[in-house]
Amino acid sequence: MKRPAASASPSSSASSATQLTSFIAKFDAKNARLIRAARRALSARFPSANQLVYDNYNFFVIGFCTTERPSDCMFSIAAQAKGVSLSFYYGATLPDPDKLLQGSGNQNRFIRLESEKTLAEPGVTKLLNAALQQSKSPLPSFGKGRTIIRSVSAKQRPRRNPA
């Protein structure tokens, strides 16, 4: 029998930050550093985006959204024991002349992040801009987005590779 995900209740920014820190601490040092660095870089570039956080069975995800609705996610940081990716929620419809996107699903595409520097590559920058342009709701032009813990699964795959 499948266990439903435990839904997180609305929380203050202090407790959201504490929860986020604990989620990232489950990863090995290399992946934890990359998650934090990618989040810092994307937060600096898109400061008014809301960050919807999911600590699910398969993946830990931080979705960067134009609103508080998951369907308004432009892209996300998706992490598991094997590594960290930049995932594009509507990646199948993004222009990708450099053929950077991986995956073959009907909707989602991703790029594996080798380091934070991957986010600054010209092709990745174009994809981020295209994801912003194709979003249904505009990103607020000012203000600071919120970090919102959306769900935490009671049962999760290991976040670290076995030694």
Contacts in CASP RR format, 6 or more apart in sequence:
PFRMAT RR
TARGET T0000
AUTHOR 0000-0000-0000
METHOD contacts of the structure
MODEL  1
MKRPAASASPSSSASSATQLTSFIAKFDAKNARLIRAARRALSARFPSAN
QLVYDNYNFFVIGFCTTERPSDCMFSIAAQAKGVSLSFYYGATLPDPDKL
LQGSGNQNRFIRLESEKTLAEPGVTKLLNAALQQSKSPLPSFGKGRTIIR
SVSAKQRPRRNPA
3 153 0 8 1.000
3 154 0 8 1.000
3 155 0 8 1.000
5 56 0 8 1.000
5 57 0 8 1.000
5 151 0 8 1.000
5 152 0 8 1.000
5 153 0 8 1.000
5 154 0 8 1.000
6 151 0 8 1.000
6 152 0 8 1.000
6 153 0 8 1.000
6 154 0 8 1.000
7 150 0 8 1.000
7 151 0 8 1.000
8 19 0 8 1.000
8 149 0 8 1.000
8 150 0 8 1.000
8 151 0 8 1.000
8 152 0 8 1.000
10 148 0 8 1.000
11 19 0 8 1.000
11 149 0 8 1.000
13 146 0 8 1.000
13 147 0 8 1.000
16 53 0 8 1.000
16 147 0 8 1.000
16 148 0 8 1.000
16 149 0 8 1.000
17 147 0 8 1.000
19 53 0 8 1.000
19 149 0 8 1.000
19 152 0 8 1.000
20 53 0 8 1.000
20 147 0 8 1.000
20 149 0 8 1.000
23 53 0 8 1.000
23 55 0 8 1.000
23 60 0 8 1.000
23 152 0 8 1.000
24 32 0 8 1.000
24 35 0 8 1.000
24 36 0 8 1.000
24 60 0 8 1.000
25 32 0 8 1.000
26 60 0 8 1.000
26 159 0 8 1.000
26 160 0 8 1.000
27 35 0 8 1.000
27 60 0 8 1.000
27 79 0 8 1.000
27 81 0 8 1.000
27 159 0 8 1.000
27 160 0 8 1.000
28 81 0 8 1.000
28 159 0 8 1.000
28 160 0 8 1.000
28 161 0 8 1.000
31 79 0 8 1.000
31 81 0 8 1.000
31 83 0 8 1.000
31 84 0 8 1.000
31 159 0 8 1.000
34 79 0 8 1.000
34 83 0 8 1.000
34 84 0 8 1.000
34 113 0 8 1.000
34 115 0 8 1.000
34 116 0 8 1.000
35 60 0 8 1.000
35 62 0 8 1.000
35 77 0 8 1.000
35 79 0 8 1.000
35 84 0 8 1.000
37 115 0 8 1.000
37 116 0 8 1.000
38 77 0 8 1.000
38 84 0 8 1.000
38 86 0 8 1.000
38 113 0 8 1.000
38 116 0 8 1.000
38 119 0 8 1.000
39 51 0 8 1.000
39 62 0 8 1.000
39 77 0 8 1.000
41 116 0 8 1.000
41 119 0 8 1.000
41 120 0 8 1.000
42 49 0 8 1.000
42 64 0 8 1.000
42 75 0 8 1.000
42 77 0 8 1.000
42 119 0 8 1.000
43 49 0 8 1.000
43 51 0 8 1.000
45 128 0 8 1.000
46 64 0 8 1.000
46 74 0 8 1.000
46 132 0 8 1.000
46 139 0 8 1.000
47 143 0 8 1.000
47 144 0 8 1.000
47 145 0 8 1.000
48 139 0 8 1.000
48 140 0 8 1.000
48 141 0 8 1.000
48 142 0 8 1.000
48 143 0 8 1.000
48 144 0 8 1.000
48 145 0 8 1.000
49 64 0 8 1.000
49 65 0 8 1.000
49 66 0 8 1.000
49 74 0 8 1.000
49 139 0 8 1.000
49 145 0 8 1.000
50 64 0 8 1.000
50 65 0 8 1.000
50 66 0 8 1.000
50 67 0 8 1.000
50 68 0 8 1.000
50 145 0 8 1.000
50 146 0 8 1.000
50 147 0 8 1.000
50 148 0 8 1.000
51 62 0 8 1.000
51 63 0 8 1.000
51 64 0 8 1.000
51 65 0 8 1.000
51 145 0 8 1.000
51 146 0 8 1.000
51 147 0 8 1.000
51 148 0 8 1.000
52 61 0 8 1.000
52 62 0 8 1.000
52 63 0 8 1.000
52 65 0 8 1.000
52 68 0 8 1.000
52 70 0 8 1.000
52 73 0 8 1.000
52 148 0 8 1.000
52 150 0 8 1.000
53 61 0 8 1.000
53 62 0 8 1.000
53 63 0 8 1.000
53 147 0 8 1.000
53 148 0 8 1.000
53 149 0 8 1.000
53 150 0 8 1.000
54 60 0 8 1.000
54 61 0 8 1.000
54 63 0 8 1.000
54 150 0 8 1.000
54 151 0 8 1.000
54 152 0 8 1.000
55 149 0 8 1.000
55 151 0 8 1.000
55 152 0 8 1.000
55 153 0 8 1.000
55 156 0 8 1.000
56 151 0 8 1.000
56 153 0 8 1.000
56 156 0 8 1.000
57 153 0 8 1.000
57 155 0 8 1.000
57 156 0 8 1.000
57 157 0 8 1.000
58 80 0 8 1.000
58 157 0 8 1.000
59 78 0 8 1.000
59 79 0 8 1.000
59 80 0 8 1.000
60 78 0 8 1.000
60 79 0 8 1.000
60 80 0 8 1.000
60 159 0 8 1.000
61 76 0 8 1.000
61 77 0 8 1.000
61 78 0 8 1.000
61 79 0 8 1.000
61 87 0 8 1.000
62 76 0 8 1.000
62 77 0 8 1.000
63 73 0 8 1.000
63 75 0 8 1.000
63 76 0 8 1.000
63 77 0 8 1.000
64 73 0 8 1.000
64 74 0 8 1.000
64 75 0 8 1.000
64 76 0 8 1.000
65 72 0 8 1.000
65 73 0 8 1.000
65 74 0 8 1.000
66 72 0 8 1.000
66 74 0 8 1.000
66 135 0 8 1.000
66 136 0 8 1.000
66 137 0 8 1.000
66 138 0 8 1.000
66 139 0 8 1.000
66 140 0 8 1.000
67 137 0 8 1.000
68 146 0 8 1.000
68 148 0 8 1.000
69 137 0 8 1.000
70 150 0 8 1.000
71 136 0 8 1.000
72 135 0 8 1.000
72 136 0 8 1.000
72 137 0 8 1.000
73 89 0 8 1.000
74 88 0 8 1.000
74 89 0 8 1.000
74 128 0 8 1.000
74 131 0 8 1.000
74 132 0 8 1.000
74 135 0 8 1.000
74 139 0 8 1.000
75 86 0 8 1.000
75 87 0 8 1.000
75 88 0 8 1.000
75 89 0 8 1.000
75 128 0 8 1.000
75 131 0 8 1.000
76 86 0 8 1.000
76 87 0 8 1.000
76 89 0 8 1.000
77 84 0 8 1.000
77 85 0 8 1.000
77 86 0 8 1.000
77 87 0 8 1.000
77 113 0 8 1.000
78 84 0 8 1.000
78 85 0 8 1.000
78 86 0 8 1.000
78 87 0 8 1.000
78 110 0 8 1.000
79 85 0 8 1.000
79 159 0 8 1.000
80 157 0 8 1.000
80 159 0 8 1.000
81 157 0 8 1.000
81 158 0 8 1.000
81 159 0 8 1.000
81 160 0 8 1.000
81 161 0 8 1.000
82 161 0 8 1.000
83 112 0 8 1.000
83 113 0 8 1.000
84 112 0 8 1.000
84 113 0 8 1.000
85 110 0 8 1.000
85 111 0 8 1.000
85 112 0 8 1.000
85 113 0 8 1.000
86 110 0 8 1.000
86 111 0 8 1.000
86 113 0 8 1.000
86 118 0 8 1.000
86 119 0 8 1.000
86 124 0 8 1.000
87 108 0 8 1.000
87 109 0 8 1.000
87 110 0 8 1.000
88 94 0 8 1.000
88 101 0 8 1.000
88 108 0 8 1.000
88 109 0 8 1.000
88 110 0 8 1.000
88 127 0 8 1.000
88 131 0 8 1.000
89 107 0 8 1.000
89 108 0 8 1.000
89 131 0 8 1.000
90 107 0 8 1.000
90 108 0 8 1.000
90 131 0 8 1.000
90 134 0 8 1.000
91 101 0 8 1.000
91 107 0 8 1.000
91 108 0 8 1.000
91 109 0 8 1.000
91 131 0 8 1.000
92 105 0 8 1.000
92 106 0 8 1.000
92 107 0 8 1.000
92 108 0 8 1.000
92 109 0 8 1.000
93 134 0 8 1.000
94 101 0 8 1.000
94 109 0 8 1.000
94 127 0 8 1.000
94 130 0 8 1.000
94 131 0 8 1.000
94 134 0 8 1.000
95 126 0 8 1.000
95 130 0 8 1.000
96 109 0 8 1.000
96 127 0 8 1.000
97 126 0 8 1.000
98 123 0 8 1.000
98 126 0 8 1.000
100 111 0 8 1.000
100 123 0 8 1.000
100 124 0 8 1.000
100 127 0 8 1.000
101 109 0 8 1.000
101 110 0 8 1.000
101 111 0 8 1.000
101 127 0 8 1.000
102 109 0 8 1.000
102 110 0 8 1.000
102 111 0 8 1.000
102 112 0 8 1.000
103 109 0 8 1.000
103 110 0 8 1.000
111 118 0 8 1.000
111 124 0 8 1.000
111 127 0 8 1.000
113 119 0 8 1.000
118 124 0 8 1.000
119 125 0 8 1.000
119 128 0 8 1.000
132 139 0 8 1.000
END
